Amino acid sequence: MKRHILQKLQVWRASSGRKPLVIQGVRQCGKTYILQEFGKTFRQCHYFNFEKQADLAELFKKNLEPKRILLELEYASKQAIDIQQDLVIFDEIQACSKALTSLKYFNEELPELALCSAGSLLGLSLNHASFPVGNVNLLNMYPLSFSEFLLALNELQLYELIQYCHANTEIPLMAHQQLWEKMQWYWIVGGLPEVINVFNRNKENLFTAFQTARDKQHEILYTYHADIAKHSGKINALHIDRVWQATPTQLARTQDGAANKFKFKDILPGAARYDRLAGAIDWLQAANLIIKVPIVNSAEIPLSAYTQESAFKLFMFDVGLLGAMSDLPIKSILDHDYGTYKGFFAENFVAQELLAAGYSHLFCWQSNRAEVEFLLTLEDGVIPIEVKSGWITRAKSLQQVIEKYHPPYAVIMSGHPLKINRSNKIHYYPLYLAGKFPLSPF
């Protein structure tokens, strides 16, 4: 599968002041595959997996001198390593804390070596003494975005339309309908490579393709539950699992189609306060299994100044798994006939697309009963984004934000085609363009 992150890896490779690279991301989002694809552009790629090759940890116990470690790795792999022309990959590096620490010394003593590492639960190590803060470059990897999904399906015409779309692009009605249909497919399949591969192999029969994709999602969910049990550390694994299970459940309780503020009551007996579940929520966020969006009551810079520790929304990291965990019938999604679910599916999708596009700080605005789903801080100010699951674009809450805070412009993402209304400063984006926001003027 072609992934946009490959371009970022090439930029890292060419940068003069590069440091050892650490790729973070949820398990099964394609980190290993993409690093090995990247390795094909080098003279030689040397791959070491600290989970599969547990004995490699012994090589780091004596000391953390990079030249000695490389020599030991050459003997272990029976291949010479050229520090000027080769790529070295440390995969599942979270399984060897000393290997993680060694990146500091590789940066200081062998900066010419292209060294990449990856791990599924590295977010849990960020505050540990073993993490070489300041001595590595960090890169986040997510499930396939919608545009990457189109590329994986070989829908090249639709992919190029999205990739080269700008504010003045007129999207043909037929293309709009096809993109909307493929987006609904994405809401079922999601962005995990294994699920997309299963779907692709069976897509001549859509019924079979969607069902096999859903079966694969349940298999993957089992592995995530196993990860929680294995790596929860000092935090009660049951608490983590209950919070994770509650994420789609709480989304399903919405009354008006929008995702609700996360509520702590009824998740665990006697735990009705944030502080009782804070550790579990932090663990899930560090493991990249949830997307946490703070709720603010102001649309002014800096948005972070208006957050409250216990006020936030939680979304799933993958919209396909959201459907699987909710046991939502596939036909309901295809028919766009699943009641209030439509609202939070659209919202989860937009959150996922914005995150993959590089917006790591998402906020939601709420005041009394009014809500605007997302606020983003761009160079020209705070931009409010209203999300509509269908074709109704009336937005009373958005109008409140406009009248009170006077943003440079506002955005409504819905089922309507692209339209930039410069007179009233409202930009209408079809949902499938969420990952391309903001569109260039030309």
C-alpha positions, 0 to 999 in steps of 0.5 A: 500500500502506498502511504503518504508517510513515505514522503515524510520519511524521505524528507527525514532522510535528506535533512542535514540535522536528522536524529534517529527516528521514532515512529509511534502509532497504534498496533496494526497501522502499518509501521513495519510495512512502511519502514521496510518499504522505505528500506528498499530505497537504501543500499541495504536494509537491516531489520531487527524486531525486539519482540520476535528476537528477544535475545537481541536485548542481550546485546544492549546489556554490556554498554550502549556504545553504538559501534560495539552494538552495530558490530554485534548486530552484524554478527547476529544478522551475518550482514555488514552494515554500511553506516553511510548507505544503509538503513537500520530498523529497530522494530517493537523497540518498546520490548527493549528499554535499553535499545530505546535509551541507546538512540541517544548515543547513536544520535551523539556518536553516529549521526550519519547512520540512518536509524529508524525505530517503531513501536506500538505502545511507545506513548506509554514510555514517553515519560520514562527515564529510558526515552531519549527525549531531545535526541530523536525525531518523532513521527506519528503514524495513523491508519490509512486516511480516506484518500489513502483508502482510495489509493488502496482501492485503485480509485486513482481518478477519485484519489487525484481529484481529492489530492489536487482539489483547491478552493475553486475546484468544481467537483462534478456531481458524478464524482461527488456521488462516487466519493460519498459512496466510497466514504461510506465504504470507509466508514465500514472498513476503516483504515487498518491495512489488514482490514483493507487487504481483506476487503480488497481481495473480496470486493468483487462481491461487496456483501462478502467483502464487507463481512470479511472486513468486519470479521477481521476487525473483530480479530484485531479487537481481540489483539487490542484487548490482549495488549491491554491485559499484557501492558497495563502495568500499574493501572487496572486492566479491567478499568482500561478495558471498561473505559475503552468499551464505554467509548462507542457506547457513550457515543451511541447515547447521543440525543441530537446526533452529536457526540456527548461529553464523556461521562464517568458514571456507570463505567465502574461501580463507585467510580463517578469521578474523573480522578478514578478513571484518569489513569485508564483514559491516559493509558488509552490515549498514550496507546493511541486507541482513543482520540481525546478532544477537550471541550472549551467554552471560548473560541479565543487563542489560546484554546488550551487556556479554556480547557477543564481536565474532566471535560472532553469527548472521546472518539475511536482511533478508527471509524471502522472499529467504531462500527464493529464495536457498536455492532452496527449493521453494515447495511445501515451504514450503506443505506445512511439509515442509522438514526443518531449514529450518523452524527457521531460517525461523521464526527469520528471520521472528521476527527480521524482525518484532521488528526492524520492531516497533522492537527494534533490539537483538536478542541470542541466548543460548548456553551449551554446547549450550543455546540460546534464540533471542532475548533482549530488554531490556524495562522489566521486565527481560530476556525470553527468547524461544524459537522453535519452527517447529511445534507442539512446545513443549518447551524445555529451554534456555529452562528453563535460562535461567528457573532461572538468571536468573529473568526476569519471564516467558518466551516460546515462539513456535510453531504453537500458539494464543495462551495466557498462562500466568500461573502458570508465567510462560510466554507462548505466542505463535503465530509470526504474533504475533511483531511484536505482542510484547509484547501489552498486558494488555487 
